[in-house]
Amino acid sequence: MWTSRPDGGPERLVTLVDGVFAIAITLLVLDLSVPRELDPAAYRRALGELLPDLGAYALSVVVLGSFWRDHRRIFQDVREIDGQVIGLSMVGLGVAALVPFPTRLLAEYGAQSVSVAVYAGAVAALGACHLAVAAVLARRPWLRHDRPCEAATRLYLLDSATSVVVFLATSRWSW
């Protein structure tokens, strides 16, 4: 196991996470559009047809925002990071950057169970990455400023694991 302290320590990783989540949320909105030069009736129809897209967008903004908030919470008292934390975080960022794709599937093909399964699988994968990072940090107190409350850590890990299981079950059930 190698350790790494990039300039600025874990702050660099947190900044990268902030950027990737911001870009992923921005990518979600790029699919929202209404054709130009429509007559009033066609314009209203186009807005109505946009509702599934808006619903999928809102869902994904909440999902990504929640994971971003949780990541910041996980890292609030981290003073050092190691290769495993970096690696798991990078996998999580890859999954977060992918969320616009299953969001598009959900918006376009929401009635297809496979779209729900792909979306739920992506959310479960993102949750699993967060769970893995939190678990690694919980087992390595030397990476933290203060030793976190063990009961609170267990509760967070249980909550995260439950979310992963629920989304995995949804993914499997939807398939």
C-alpha positions in Angstrom: 0.0 0.0 0.0 1.4 3.4 -1.0 0.4 6.6 0.5 0.0 9.9 -1.3 -0.2 13.4 -0.2 -0.8 15.5 -3.3 -0.2 19.2 -2.9 -3.0 20.3 -0.6 -3.8 16.8 0.7 -7.3 15.4 0.4 -8.5 18.9 -0.5 -7.4 18.2 -4.1 -9.5 15.1 -4.3 -12.5 16.9 -2.8 -12.1 19.7 -5.4 -11.9 17.1 -8.2 -15.1 15.5 -6.8 -16.8 18.9 -6.7 -15.9 19.5 -10.4 -17.0 16.1 -11.6 -20.3 16.3 -9.8 -20.9 19.8 -11.2 -20.1 18.6 -14.7 -22.4 15.6 -14.4 -25.3 17.7 -13.2 -24.6 20.2 -16.0 -24.6 17.4 -18.6 -28.1 16.4 -17.4 -29.6 19.7 -18.5 -28.1 19.5 -22.0 -30.8 17.1 -23.1 -33.6 19.5 -22.1 -34.8 21.5 -25.1 -37.8 22.5 -27.1 -37.7 22.9 -30.8 -37.6 26.5 -32.2 -40.3 28.3 -34.0 -43.3 26.3 -32.9 -46.8 27.5 -33.0 -48.5 27.9 -29.6 -50.2 24.5 -29.7 -47.1 22.7 -30.8 -45.1 24.6 -28.2 -47.5 23.4 -25.4 -47.3 19.8 -26.7 -43.5 20.0 -26.8 -43.5 21.2 -23.2 -45.8 18.4 -22.2 -43.5 15.9 -23.9 -40.6 17.3 -21.9 -42.1 16.3 -18.6 -40.4 12.8 -18.5 -37.1 14.5 -19.2 -37.7 17.0 -16.4 -38.6 14.3 -14.0 -35.5 12.2 -14.8 -33.4 15.4 -14.6 -34.9 16.3 -11.2 -34.4 12.8 -9.9 -30.7 12.7 -11.0 -30.0 16.1 -9.6 -31.3 14.9 -6.2 -29.3 11.7 -6.5 -26.1 13.3 -7.6 -26.5 16.1 -5.1 -27.0 13.6 -2.3 -23.9 11.7 -3.2 -21.9 14.9 -3.5 -23.1 16.0 -0.1 -22.2 12.6 1.4 -18.8 12.6 -0.2 -18.1 16.0 1.5 -19.4 14.6 4.8 -17.1 11.5 4.5 -14.1 13.7 3.8 -14.8 16.5 6.4 -12.1 15.3 8.8 -9.8 13.4 6.5 -6.2 14.6 6.8 -4.4 12.1 4.5 -5.5 9.9 1.6 -3.9 6.8 0.3 -3.9 5.0 -3.0 -7.0 2.9 -2.2 -9.0 6.0 -1.2 -7.9 7.7 -4.4 -8.7 4.6 -6.6 -12.1 4.0 -5.1 -12.9 7.7 -5.4 -11.9 7.7 -9.1 -14.2 4.7 -9.7 -17.0 6.6 -8.0 -16.3 9.7 -10.1 -16.4 7.5 -13.3 -19.8 6.2 -12.2 -21.0 9.8 -11.3 -20.0 11.0 -14.7 -21.9 8.2 -16.3 -25.2 9.0 -14.6 -26.4 11.3 -17.4 -26.6 8.3 -19.7 -29.0 6.1 -17.6 -30.9 9.4 -16.8 -31.4 9.8 -20.6 -32.6 6.1 -20.8 -35.0 6.7 -18.0 -36.4 9.8 -19.7 -36.7 8.3 -23.1 -37.6 4.7 -22.2 -39.0 5.0 -18.7 -41.7 2.4 -19.4 -39.0 -0.2 -20.3 -37.9 -2.1 -17.2 -34.4 -2.4 -18.4 -34.0 1.4 -18.3 -35.1 1.4 -14.7 -32.6 -1.4 -14.0 -29.7 0.4 -15.7 -30.5 3.6 -13.7 -30.8 1.7 -10.4 -27.6 -0.2 -11.2 -25.8 3.1 -11.7 -27.0 4.5 -8.5 -26.2 1.3 -6.7 -22.7 1.4 -8.1 -22.2 5.0 -7.0 -23.5 4.1 -3.6 -21.1 1.1 -3.4 -18.2 3.3 -4.2 -19.1 5.7 -1.5 -19.6 2.9 0.9 -16.2 1.5 0.0 -14.5 4.8 0.6 -16.2 5.3 3.9 -15.4 1.8 5.0 -11.7 2.2 4.1 -11.5 5.5 6.0 -13.3 3.9 9.0 -10.7 1.1 9.1 -7.8 3.6 8.8 -8.1 6.1 11.6 -4.6 7.4 10.9 -6.0 9.1 7.8 -8.3 11.2 9.9 -7.8 14.2 12.1 -10.0 12.8 14.9 -11.3 9.4 15.5 -14.9 9.5 14.4 -17.6 8.2 16.7 -17.8 4.5 16.1 -21.6 4.3 16.5 -22.1 7.1 14.0 -19.7 5.5 11.5 -21.5 2.1 11.8 -24.8 3.9 11.3 -23.6 5.7 8.2 -22.1 2.5 6.8 -25.4 0.6 7.5 -27.4 3.4 5.9 -25.2 3.4 2.8 -25.2 -0.4 2.5 -29.0 -0.4 2.8 -29.2 2.1 -0.1 -26.9 0.0 -2.2 -29.0 -3.1 -1.5 -32.3 -1.4 -2.3 -31.0 0.0 -5.6 -29.4 -3.4 -6.5 -32.7 -5.1 -5.7 -34.6 -2.6 -7.8 -32.1 -3.1 -10.6 -32.5 -6.9 -10.5 -36.3 -6.7 -10.0 -36.7 -4.4 -13.0 -34.6 -6.4 -15.3 
